[in-house]
Amino acid sequence: MDNVFLYSSLFLAFLMVLSLYRGVVGPTVVDRMIGVNAIGSKTTVLLILIGLMYHRVDMFVDIALAYAMLNFLAVLAASRYFQKRKGLYDELP
């Protein structure tokens, strides 16, 4: 069963690389914020999978919940900042 968790984690890490590309290259600020939010959400799931591999789910669930909450607050703060600055859609050529 550990192999399933390992291969799932590797596939999730590959998906995180694709989200990182969107976060770095994204044409607008909204695309970059969505890419960063996707990375944070996938990291939360990856932490749970790591907990399943180490048979310590209880500890990793707490860490994953704290990370998910910080990710949510960071995206909220960034979106609020860019909304006030009126710079969400200014980067299109």
N, C-alpha and C positions, 0 to 999 in steps of 0.2 A: 504494500500500500504506500510505502514511503516513495517508491519510484513514481507513482501517480502524482504525489504532491510535488516532487522534484521537477518533473516535466511540466506540470502546470505552472510552477513558479518560473521556469525558464521561458515558457511561452508568454507569461505575463510580463516578464522583463523585456522580451522582444516588443510587445505592445507598448511598453513604456518608452522604448526608444523611438517608436513611431510618433507617440505623443510629444516626445521631446523635440522631434523635428518640427512639429506644428507649433510648439511653443517658441522655438527659436526663429523659424522662417516665416511664421504666419503673417499674412499681409496686413492685418489690422490688429489693434490692441485686443479686440474681443477674441480673435482667434488665438492669440497668445495666452489670454486668461483661461480660455477653455482648455488649451493644451496643458497648462500648469495644473488646472483643476483635475483633469483626467489623470495626470501623473500622481497627484495626491490620492485620488480614489483608488487607483491601482496599487499604490503603496500600502494602503490600508488592507486590502485583500492579500497582498504579498506577506504582510506581517502575520496575518492569520494562518496562511499556509506554512510559514516558517514555524509558528507555534505548533502546528499539527505535526511537522517533521520532527521537532524536538520533544514532542509529547508534553508540552508545557503550554497548552492553549490558554489556561487561566491568566498567566502572566502576559502573554502576547495580546490577548483581547483588550486588556487595560491599556497597553501601549498603543494599540491600533485605534481605540476609541479616542484617546487623547490626541493622537495625530490627526484623526479625521476632524475633530472639533477645531484644532488649530488651522487646518487646511480650509475649512468652511469659513472661519472668521477672517482669514487672510484674503480669500477671494471676495468676501463681502466688503472688506475695507478697500481693496484695490478697485472694485467696481464702483464703489461710492466715490473714491478719489477721482477716477476717470470720468464719472458722470458730472461731478462738480466742475472739473476742468474743461469739460466739453471736448475731450480729445478722443472719444471712442471711435469715430469714423473718419478722422482727418487724414489717415495715412494712405488712403487709396489714391493712386496716381491719376 
